[in-house]
């Protein structure tokens, strides 16, 4: 019988919510080690003290260095601790009590060298349960929160793209894993309750109500991914362009701050064309 791998969890913080400790407890019992990567400009000493009392290690960046950099810090920390997998968590996610165990079941019958990442099923207001009764299935680009990342695969394909800062960090990384021959799986019976903001569905349209700044990052990084991976994954990239068109329509039809969001999307396209990445400085 194969031994259970050593697993660390990294949760990325930015001005975290008041129920953070309960959220961390939901997955902290399922892993061996937990580290909190705090990107808050003014981190809470009281919170850090409470985390430390619960055995959570802390990396305080004292600046928003972005999701990608924080995930890289977590992966490096977990590697130094001798872990085989990293559970990547958002501060607004809550794990089911058996989530990690259900994800590990996807390794049954496979070698660990085959699998790059295992995702849970993300329970959101816009999600539908996966069709069929398969416990594990192939997926293209799941959201980062709740995923088990193979640290051997991480070392093979390299770190998350720091210059993306936020948005499409997960999309790009999953495509890179696939390009290198690793499998990206979803454990359909492993559930993660994920708060992805003010999502509202209007027929075929989904209004995410992301801020103008998030629209900038999504647009800039989306086109970078499209350019990099079109040849390897044409169907996925073309489908994502259709999704972009629907997002623009949703902004125009259903969302507030339409002008600001469309202007920031234009700036995202412009900066992509000019090769300008990293944190948006205006």
GUNU-191830 format. One record per residue (C-alpha): residue in three letters; x, y, z; residue number from 1. Coordinates in steps of 0.1 Angstrom, whole numbers. Layout:
% GUNU-191830
pt code->ALA	east->X	north->Y	up->Z	pos->NUM
...
END
This chain:
% GUNU-191830
pt code->UNK	east->0	north->0	up->0	pos->1
pt code->UNK	east->14	north->34	up->-10	pos->2
pt code->UNK	east->22	north->57	up->18	pos->3
pt code->UNK	east->2	north->90	up->21	pos->4
pt code->UNK	east->23	north->118	up->7	pos->5
pt code->UNK	east->34	north->147	up->29	pos->6
pt code->UNK	east->12	north->177	up->21	pos->7
pt code->UNK	east->16	north->214	up->29	pos->8
pt code->UNK	east->-11	north->240	up->24	pos->9
pt code->UNK	east->-5	north->276	up->14	pos->10
pt code->UNK	east->-32	north->302	up->18	pos->11
pt code->UNK	east->-27	north->336	up->2	pos->12
pt code->UNK	east->-40	north->365	up->22	pos->13
pt code->UNK	east->-48	north->401	up->13	pos->14
pt code->UNK	east->-68	north->420	up->40	pos->15
pt code->UNK	east->-84	north->387	up->50	pos->16
pt code->UNK	east->-120	north->383	up->61	pos->17
pt code->UNK	east->-130	north->379	up->98	pos->18
pt code->UNK	east->-138	north->342	up->94	pos->19
pt code->UNK	east->-104	north->333	up->81	pos->20
pt code->UNK	east->-94	north->311	up->111	pos->21
pt code->UNK	east->-125	north->289	up->105	pos->22
pt code->UNK	east->-117	north->286	up->68	pos->23
pt code->UNK	east->-81	north->276	up->75	pos->24
pt code->UNK	east->-93	north->250	up->101	pos->25
pt code->UNK	east->-115	north->234	up->74	pos->26
pt code->UNK	east->-84	north->223	up->54	pos->27
pt code->UNK	east->-57	north->225	up->81	pos->28
pt code->UNK	east->-67	north->192	up->97	pos->29
pt code->UNK	east->-63	north->175	up->63	pos->30
pt code->UNK	east->-27	north->184	up->57	pos->31
pt code->UNK	east->6	north->181	up->75	pos->32
pt code->UNK	east->17	north->218	up->74	pos->33
pt code->UNK	east->1	north->252	up->67	pos->34
pt code->UNK	east->17	north->285	up->57	pos->35
pt code->UNK	east->-1	north->318	up->53	pos->36
pt code->UNK	east->14	north->341	up->27	pos->37
pt code->UNK	east->2	north->376	up->37	pos->38
pt code->UNK	east->2	north->402	up->9	pos->39
pt code->UNK	east->-15	north->428	up->31	pos->40
pt code->UNK	east->2	north->462	up->31	pos->41
pt code->UNK	east->-5	north->465	up->68	pos->42
pt code->UNK	east->-8	north->429	up->82	pos->43
pt code->UNK	east->-26	north->423	up->114	pos->44
pt code->UNK	east->-3	north->414	up->143	pos->45
pt code->UNK	east->-33	north->400	up->162	pos->46
pt code->UNK	east->-42	north->377	up->133	pos->47
pt code->UNK	east->-6	north->366	up->129	pos->48
pt code->UNK	east->-4	north->358	up->166	pos->49
pt code->UNK	east->-37	north->337	up->164	pos->50
pt code->UNK	east->-23	north->319	up->133	pos->51
pt code->UNK	east->10	north->312	up->150	pos->52
pt code->UNK	east->-9	north->298	up->180	pos->53
pt code->UNK	east->-25	north->273	up->157	pos->54
pt code->UNK	east->8	north->262	up->142	pos->55
pt code->UNK	east->4	north->281	up->110	pos->56
pt code->UNK	east->37	north->294	up->96	pos->57
pt code->UNK	east->36	north->330	up->83	pos->58
pt code->UNK	east->53	north->348	up->54	pos->59
pt code->UNK	east->46	north->386	up->57	pos->60
pt code->UNK	east->54	north->403	up->24	pos->61
pt code->UNK	east->40	north->437	up->37	pos->62
pt code->UNK	east->31	north->445	up->1	pos->63
pt code->UNK	east->8	north->431	up->-25	pos->64
pt code->UNK	east->33	north->411	up->-45	pos->65
pt code->UNK	east->5	north->393	up->-64	pos->66
pt code->UNK	east->-10	north->358	up->-63	pos->67
pt code->UNK	east->17	north->342	up->-85	pos->68
pt code->UNK	east->46	north->353	up->-63	pos->69
pt code->UNK	east->28	north->342	up->-32	pos->70
pt code->UNK	east->21	north->308	up->-46	pos->71
pt code->UNK	east->58	north->305	up->-56	pos->72
pt code->UNK	east->68	north->313	up->-20	pos->73
pt code->UNK	east->44	north->287	up->-8	pos->74
pt code->UNK	east->58	north->260	up->-32	pos->75
pt code->UNK	east->94	north->268	up->-22	pos->76
pt code->UNK	east->85	north->267	up->15	pos->77
pt code->UNK	east->67	north->233	up->11	pos->78
pt code->UNK	east->96	north->219	up->-9	pos->79
pt code->UNK	east->121	north->229	up->18	pos->80
pt code->UNK	east->98	north->211	up->43	pos->81
pt code->UNK	east->101	north->179	up->23	pos->82
pt code->UNK	east->65	north->179	up->10	pos->83
pt code->UNK	east->54	north->161	up->-21	pos->84
pt code->UNK	east->22	north->182	up->-27	pos->85
pt code->UNK	east->10	north->217	up->-21	pos->86
pt code->UNK	east->-26	north->225	up->-14	pos->87
pt code->UNK	east->-32	north->260	up->-28	pos->88
pt code->UNK	east->-59	north->279	up->-10	pos->89
pt code->UNK	east->-76	north->313	up->-13	pos->90
pt code->UNK	east->-87	north->331	up->18	pos->91
pt code->UNK	east->-123	north->330	up->8	pos->92
pt code->UNK	east->-126	north->292	up->3	pos->93
pt code->UNK	east->-138	north->265	up->27	pos->94
pt code->UNK	east->-129	north->228	up->22	pos->95
pt code->UNK	east->-152	north->198	up->28	pos->96
pt code->UNK	east->-139	north->176	up->56	pos->97
pt code->UNK	east->-129	north->148	up->31	pos->98
pt code->UNK	east->-117	north->171	up->3	pos->99
pt code->UNK	east->-80	north->162	up->3	pos->100
pt code->UNK	east->-87	north->125	up->8	pos->101
pt code->UNK	east->-110	north->125	up->-22	pos->102
pt code->UNK	east->-84	north->142	up->-43	pos->103
pt code->UNK	east->-57	north->117	up->-33	pos->104
pt code->UNK	east->-80	north->89	up->-45	pos->105
pt code->UNK	east->-75	north->102	up->-81	pos->106
pt code->UNK	east->-39	north->89	up->-78	pos->107
pt code->UNK	east->-51	north->53	up->-76	pos->108
pt code->UNK	east->-39	north->34	up->-106	pos->109
pt code->UNK	east->-16	north->62	up->-117	pos->110
pt code->UNK	east->20	north->70	up->-109	pos->111
pt code->UNK	east->26	north->103	up->-91	pos->112
pt code->UNK	east->49	north->113	up->-120	pos->113
pt code->UNK	east->19	north->114	up->-143	pos->114
pt code->UNK	east->-2	north->139	up->-124	pos->115
pt code->UNK	east->6	north->176	up->-122	pos->116
pt code->UNK	east->-24	north->189	up->-104	pos->117
pt code->UNK	east->-57	north->177	up->-89	pos->118
pt code->UNK	east->-86	north->201	up->-85	pos->119
pt code->UNK	east->-117	north->197	up->-63	pos->120
pt code->UNK	east->-152	north->205	up->-76	pos->121
pt code->UNK	east->-157	north->242	up->-69	pos->122
pt code->UNK	east->-191	north->249	up->-54	pos->123
pt code->UNK	east->-202	north->284	up->-65	pos->124
pt code->UNK	east->-234	north->301	up->-72	pos->125
pt code->UNK	east->-228	north->296	up->-109	pos->126
pt code->UNK	east->-215	north->260	up->-108	pos->127
pt code->UNK	east->-234	north->228	up->-117	pos->128
pt code->UNK	east->-224	north->193	up->-104	pos->129
pt code->UNK	east->-203	north->175	up->-130	pos->130
pt code->UNK	east->-222	north->151	up->-153	pos->131
pt code->UNK	east->-219	north->114	up->-148	pos->132
pt code->UNK	east->-206	north->94	up->-119	pos->133
pt code->UNK	east->-169	north->94	up->-126	pos->134
pt code->UNK	east->-149	north->102	up->-94	pos->135
pt code->UNK	east->-121	north->117	up->-114	pos->136
pt code->UNK	east->-120	north->134	up->-148	pos->137
pt code->UNK	east->-97	north->154	up->-170	pos->138
pt code->UNK	east->-101	north->191	up->-169	pos->139
pt code->UNK	east->-83	north->219	up->-187	pos->140
pt code->UNK	east->-78	north->249	up->-165	pos->141
pt code->UNK	east->-94	north->247	up->-130	pos->142
pt code->UNK	east->-92	north->276	up->-106	pos->143
pt code->UNK	east->-62	north->275	up->-82	pos->144
pt code->UNK	east->-80	north->274	up->-49	pos->145
pt code->UNK	east->-82	north->240	up->-34	pos->146
pt code->UNK	east->-59	north->223	up->-59	pos->147
pt code->UNK	east->-32	north->198	up->-50	pos->148
pt code->UNK	east->-1	north->207	up->-69	pos->149
pt code->UNK	east->26	north->181	up->-74	pos->150
pt code->UNK	east->59	north->197	up->-63	pos->151
pt code->UNK	east->78	north->174	up->-86	pos->152
pt code->UNK	east->58	north->188	up->-115	pos->153
pt code->UNK	east->64	north->223	up->-102	pos->154
pt code->UNK	east->101	north->218	up->-102	pos->155
pt code->UNK	east->99	north->203	up->-138	pos->156
pt code->UNK	east->78	north->231	up->-154	pos->157
pt code->UNK	east->90	north->261	up->-133	pos->158
pt code->UNK	east->72	north->286	up->-111	pos->159
pt code->UNK	east->40	north->305	up->-116	pos->160
pt code->UNK	east->43	north->336	up->-137	pos->161
pt code->UNK	east->51	north->364	up->-114	pos->162
pt code->UNK	east->46	north->390	up->-141	pos->163
pt code->UNK	east->9	north->380	up->-144	pos->164
pt code->UNK	east->4	north->393	up->-108	pos->165
pt code->UNK	east->-32	north->380	up->-107	pos->166
pt code->UNK	east->-58	north->365	up->-130	pos->167
pt code->UNK	east->-50	north->337	up->-155	pos->168
pt code->UNK	east->-22	north->326	up->-133	pos->169
pt code->UNK	east->-40	north->292	up->-129	pos->170
pt code->UNK	east->-50	north->290	up->-165	pos->171
pt code->UNK	east->-15	north->295	up->-178	pos->172
pt code->UNK	east->0	north->271	up->-153	pos->173
pt code->UNK	east->-24	north->242	up->-161	pos->174
pt code->UNK	east->-17	north->246	up->-198	pos->175
pt code->UNK	east->20	north->246	up->-191	pos->176
pt code->UNK	east->16	north->214	up->-171	pos->177
pt code->UNK	east->-3	north->198	up->-200	pos->178
pt code->UNK	east->23	north->209	up->-225	pos->179
pt code->UNK	east->50	north->191	up->-204	pos->180
pt code->UNK	east->29	north->159	up->-204	pos->181
pt code->UNK	east->14	north->161	up->-169	pos->182
pt code->UNK	east->-23	north->153	up->-163	pos->183
pt code->UNK	east->-47	north->179	up->-148	pos->184
pt code->UNK	east->-75	north->161	up->-130	pos->185
pt code->UNK	east->-106	north->170	up->-110	pos->186
pt code->UNK	east->-119	north->149	up->-81	pos->187
pt code->UNK	east->-156	north->153	up->-87	pos->188
pt code->UNK	east->-166	north->142	up->-52	pos->189
pt code->UNK	east->-141	north->165	up->-35	pos->190
pt code->UNK	east->-159	north->198	up->-27	pos->191
pt code->UNK	east->-146	north->233	up->-21	pos->192
pt code->UNK	east->-170	north->261	up->-13	pos->193
pt code->UNK	east->-155	north->290	up->-32	pos->194
pt code->UNK	east->-166	north->326	up->-30	pos->195
pt code->UNK	east->-158	north->342	up->-64	pos->196
pt code->UNK	east->-175	north->375	up->-58	pos->197
pt code->UNK	east->-208	north->389	up->-70	pos->198
pt code->UNK	east->-217	north->364	up->-97	pos->199
pt code->UNK	east->-251	north->367	up->-114	pos->200
pt code->UNK	east->-263	north->346	up->-143	pos->201
pt code->UNK	east->-286	north->360	up->-170	pos->202
pt code->UNK	east->-294	north->332	up->-194	pos->203
pt code->UNK	east->-262	north->324	up->-214	pos->204
pt code->UNK	east->-244	north->354	up->-198	pos->205
pt code->UNK	east->-225	north->354	up->-165	pos->206
pt code->UNK	east->-219	north->388	up->-149	pos->207
pt code->UNK	east->-189	north->385	up->-126	pos->208
pt code->UNK	east->-190	north->421	up->-116	pos->209
pt code->UNK	east->-152	north->422	up->-113	pos->210
pt code->UNK	east->-136	north->456	up->-107	pos->211
pt code->UNK	east->-121	north->476	up->-136	pos->212
pt code->UNK	east->-86	north->467	up->-123	pos->213
pt code->UNK	east->-94	north->430	up->-124	pos->214
pt code->UNK	east->-107	north->435	up->-160	pos->215
pt code->UNK	east->-73	north->450	up->-169	pos->216
pt code->UNK	east->-54	north->419	up->-156	pos->217
pt code->UNK	east->-78	north->394	up->-171	pos->218
pt code->UNK	east->-76	north->410	up->-205	pos->219
pt code->UNK	east->-38	north->415	up->-206	pos->220
pt code->UNK	east->-30	north->380	up->-193	pos->221
pt code->UNK	east->-57	north->363	up->-213	pos->222
pt code->UNK	east->-41	north->375	up->-246	pos->223
pt code->UNK	east->-7	north->364	up->-233	pos->224
pt code->UNK	east->-20	north->329	up->-227	pos->225
pt code->UNK	east->-37	north->329	up->-261	pos->226
pt code->UNK	east->-5	north->338	up->-279	pos->227
pt code->UNK	east->16	north->313	up->-260	pos->228
pt code->UNK	east->-7	north->283	up->-262	pos->229
pt code->UNK	east->-28	north->287	up->-293	pos->230
pt code->UNK	east->-7	north->262	up->-313	pos->231
pt code->UNK	east->-9	north->235	up->-285	pos->232
pt code->UNK	east->-44	north->240	up->-274	pos->233
pt code->UNK	east->-64	north->257	up->-302	pos->234
pt code->UNK	east->-98	north->246	up->-291	pos->235
pt code->UNK	east->-94	north->259	up->-256	pos->236
pt code->UNK	east->-79	north->292	up->-267	pos->237
pt code->UNK	east->-107	north->298	up->-293	pos->238
pt code->UNK	east->-133	north->289	up->-267	pos->239
pt code->UNK	east->-118	north->314	up->-244	pos->240
pt code->UNK	east->-121	north->341	up->-270	pos->241
pt code->UNK	east->-158	north->334	up->-272	pos->242
pt code->UNK	east->-159	north->337	up->-234	pos->243
pt code->UNK	east->-142	north->371	up->-237	pos->244
pt code->UNK	east->-169	north->382	up->-261	pos->245
pt code->UNK	east->-196	north->371	up->-237	pos->246
pt code->UNK	east->-179	north->389	up->-208	pos->247
pt code->UNK	east->-179	north->421	up->-228	pos->248
pt code->UNK	east->-216	north->417	up->-236	pos->249
pt code->UNK	east->-223	north->410	up->-199	pos->250
pt code->UNK	east->-205	north->442	up->-189	pos->251
pt code->UNK	east->-224	north->463	up->-214	pos->252
pt code->UNK	east->-258	north->447	up->-206	pos->253
pt code->UNK	east->-257	north->439	up->-169	pos->254
pt code->UNK	east->-228	north->454	up->-150	pos->255
pt code->UNK	east->-221	north->488	up->-134	pos->256
pt code->UNK	east->-190	north->510	up->-142	pos->257
pt code->UNK	east->-193	north->499	up->-179	pos->258
pt code->UNK	east->-171	north->527	up->-192	pos->259
pt code->UNK	east->-144	north->522	up->-166	pos->260
pt code->UNK	east->-143	north->485	up->-172	pos->261
pt code->UNK	east->-141	north->487	up->-210	pos->262
pt code->UNK	east->-113	north->514	up->-207	pos->263
pt code->UNK	east->-93	north->491	up->-184	pos->264
pt code->UNK	east->-98	north->462	up->-208	pos->265
pt code->UNK	east->-84	north->484	up->-236	pos->266
pt code->UNK	east->-54	north->493	up->-214	pos->267
pt code->UNK	east->-49	north->456	up->-207	pos->268
pt code->UNK	east->-48	north->449	up->-245	pos->269
pt code->UNK	east->-25	north->478	up->-251	pos->270
pt code->UNK	east->-1	north->467	up->-224	pos->271
pt code->UNK	east->-1	north->431	up->-237	pos->272
pt code->UNK	east->8	north->445	up->-271	pos->273
pt code->UNK	east->36	north->465	up->-256	pos->274
pt code->UNK	east->49	north->436	up->-235	pos->275
pt code->UNK	east->42	north->455	up->-203	pos->276
pt code->UNK	east->34	north->431	up->-174	pos->277
pt code->UNK	east->36	north->430	up->-136	pos->278
pt code->UNK	east->16	north->451	up->-112	pos->279
pt code->UNK	east->-5	north->478	up->-129	pos->280
pt code->UNK	east->9	north->512	up->-120	pos->281
pt code->UNK	east->-16	north->534	up->-139	pos->282
END
